């Protein structure tokens, strides 16, 4: 059990280290930024609440992903969100030198997110972890699948995404 100031310090470090990853999970489940922000806050609350129970039996990053994914799934069920919402008209991307390059990037990113949104929730989770550059071992720990099964799933998901993107492009 942590002392209150130890728990607060650990929590602040965890948020600092994992904020981008947690937020990407939020966006994988909710495309509306306001709703994703609400989900992000809910995940932080669940991490804070659960921190005193963390036993160190898994890596802290794996533990955080499990909380984030479980909270996202519960949040969607509780709020009955449509998990295949259309993407917003514009996505926030880093500044680019030319408008043409920015438009191409926006179109590609929109196609990718649109394709990801058509995947079942478990596959969306797996591909979001791949995009986070998590190892097969880490992904298998988070999802509960074997490492070899995880590799097979990732290859199938990538193939499915290519098919979906081609379908989007040729409409």
C-alpha positions as CSV (number, residue, x, y, z in Angstrom):
1,X,0.0,0.0,0.0
2,X,1.3,3.4,-1.0
3,X,1.4,6.5,1.2
4,X,-0.9,9.2,-0.3
5,X,2.1,11.3,-1.6
6,X,3.8,8.2,-3.0
7,X,0.6,7.1,-4.8
8,X,0.1,10.6,-6.2
9,X,3.8,10.8,-7.4
10,X,3.5,7.3,-9.0
11,X,0.2,8.2,-10.6
12,X,1.6,11.5,-12.1
13,X,4.6,9.6,-13.5
14,X,2.3,6.9,-15.0
15,X,0.1,9.5,-16.7
16,X,3.2,11.4,-18.0
17,X,4.7,8.2,-19.4
18,X,1.5,6.6,-20.9
19,X,-0.7,9.6,-21.8
20,X,-0.3,9.3,-25.6
21,X,-0.9,5.5,-25.5
22,X,-4.0,5.9,-23.3
23,X,-5.4,8.6,-25.5
24,X,-4.8,6.6,-28.7
25,X,-6.9,3.8,-27.1
26,X,-9.6,6.3,-26.4
27,X,-9.6,7.5,-30.1
28,X,-9.6,3.8,-31.2
29,X,-12.9,3.4,-29.5
30,X,-14.4,6.9,-29.8
31,X,-13.7,9.2,-32.8
32,X,-15.4,12.3,-31.3
33,X,-12.7,14.1,-29.5
34,X,-15.0,15.4,-26.7
35,X,-16.2,11.8,-26.0
36,X,-12.6,10.5,-26.2
37,X,-11.6,13.2,-23.6
38,X,-14.3,12.0,-21.3
39,X,-13.2,8.4,-21.7
40,X,-9.6,9.5,-21.1
41,X,-10.6,11.0,-17.8
42,X,-12.6,7.9,-16.8
43,X,-9.5,5.8,-17.6
44,X,-7.3,8.0,-15.4
45,X,-9.9,7.7,-12.6
46,X,-9.9,3.9,-12.9
47,X,-6.1,3.8,-12.9
48,X,-6.0,6.0,-9.8
49,X,-8.6,3.9,-8.0
50,X,-6.8,0.6,-8.9
51,X,-3.3,1.8,-8.2
52,X,-3.3,0.6,-4.6
53,X,-4.2,-2.9,-5.8
54,X,-1.3,-3.2,-8.3
55,X,0.8,-6.2,-7.2
56,X,3.5,-6.0,-9.8
57,X,2.6,-9.4,-11.3
58,X,2.7,-7.9,-14.8
59,X,4.5,-4.9,-16.3
60,X,2.8,-1.6,-15.3
61,X,2.3,-0.7,-19.0
62,X,0.4,-4.0,-19.6
63,X,-1.7,-3.3,-16.5
64,X,-2.5,0.2,-17.7
65,X,-3.5,-1.1,-21.1
66,X,-5.8,-3.6,-19.6
67,X,-7.5,-1.0,-17.5
68,X,-7.7,1.4,-20.5
69,X,-9.2,-1.2,-22.8
70,X,-11.6,-2.6,-20.2
71,X,-12.8,0.9,-19.3
72,X,-13.2,1.8,-23.0
73,X,-15.3,-1.3,-23.6
74,X,-17.4,-0.6,-20.4
75,X,-17.8,3.0,-21.4
76,X,-19.0,2.1,-24.9
77,X,-21.5,-0.3,-23.4
78,X,-22.7,2.1,-20.7
79,X,-23.1,4.9,-23.2
80,X,-24.3,2.7,-26.0
81,X,-21.9,4.3,-28.4
82,X,-22.0,3.4,-32.0
83,X,-18.5,2.0,-32.6
84,X,-18.6,2.7,-36.3
85,X,-19.1,6.5,-36.2
86,X,-17.9,8.4,-39.3
87,X,-14.7,10.3,-38.8
88,X,-14.7,14.0,-38.3
89,X,-14.2,16.1,-41.4
90,X,-10.7,17.2,-40.4
91,X,-8.2,15.4,-38.3
92,X,-5.6,17.3,-36.3
93,X,-2.2,16.6,-37.8
94,X,1.2,18.2,-37.2
95,X,2.0,21.3,-39.3
96,X,3.3,20.4,-42.7
97,X,5.2,22.6,-45.1
98,X,2.8,22.3,-48.0
99,X,-1.0,22.1,-48.1
100,X,-0.8,19.2,-50.7
101,X,1.3,17.0,-48.4
102,X,-1.0,17.8,-45.5
103,X,-4.1,16.9,-47.5
104,X,-2.6,13.6,-48.6
105,X,-1.7,12.7,-45.0
106,X,-5.2,13.6,-43.8
107,X,-6.7,11.5,-46.5
108,X,-4.5,8.5,-45.7
109,X,-5.0,8.9,-42.0
110,X,-8.8,9.2,-42.5
111,X,-8.8,6.0,-44.6
112,X,-6.8,4.1,-42.0
113,X,-9.1,5.2,-39.1
114,X,-12.1,4.5,-41.2
115,X,-10.8,1.0,-42.0
116,X,-9.9,0.4,-38.3
117,X,-13.4,1.5,-37.2
118,X,-14.8,-1.3,-39.3
119,X,-12.9,-4.0,-37.4
120,X,-14.3,-5.8,-34.4
121,X,-13.3,-4.4,-31.0
122,X,-10.7,-7.0,-30.3
123,X,-9.0,-6.5,-33.6
124,X,-9.1,-2.7,-33.1
125,X,-7.3,-3.2,-29.8
126,X,-4.7,-5.4,-31.3
127,X,-4.0,-3.0,-34.2
128,X,-3.8,0.0,-31.9
129,X,-1.2,-1.9,-29.9
130,X,0.7,-2.6,-33.1
131,X,0.6,1.1,-33.9
132,X,2.0,1.8,-30.4
133,X,4.9,-0.4,-31.4
134,X,4.2,-3.0,-28.7
135,X,5.9,-6.3,-29.0
136,X,4.0,-9.5,-29.8
137,X,4.8,-10.6,-26.2
138,X,3.3,-7.4,-24.8
139,X,0.3,-7.7,-27.0
140,X,-0.3,-11.3,-26.0
141,X,-0.1,-10.3,-22.3
142,X,-2.6,-7.6,-22.8
143,X,-5.1,-9.7,-24.9
144,X,-4.5,-13.0,-23.1
145,X,-3.7,-14.8,-26.4
146,X,-0.5,-16.8,-27.1
147,X,2.4,-15.1,-28.8
148,X,2.1,-17.2,-31.9
149,X,-1.7,-16.7,-32.0
150,X,-1.1,-13.0,-31.6
151,X,1.3,-13.0,-34.7
152,X,-1.3,-14.8,-36.8
153,X,-4.0,-12.3,-35.7
154,X,-1.8,-9.3,-36.5
155,X,-1.1,-10.6,-40.0
156,X,-4.8,-11.3,-40.6
157,X,-5.7,-7.8,-39.3
158,X,-3.2,-6.1,-41.6
159,X,-4.5,-8.0,-44.6
160,X,-8.1,-7.1,-43.6
161,X,-7.1,-3.4,-43.3
162,X,-5.5,-3.4,-46.7
163,X,-8.7,-4.9,-48.2
164,X,-10.8,-2.3,-46.3
165,X,-8.6,0.6,-47.5
166,X,-8.8,-0.7,-51.1
167,X,-12.6,-0.9,-50.8
168,X,-12.7,2.7,-49.4
169,X,-10.4,3.9,-52.3
170,X,-12.4,2.1,-55.0
171,X,-15.7,2.6,-53.3
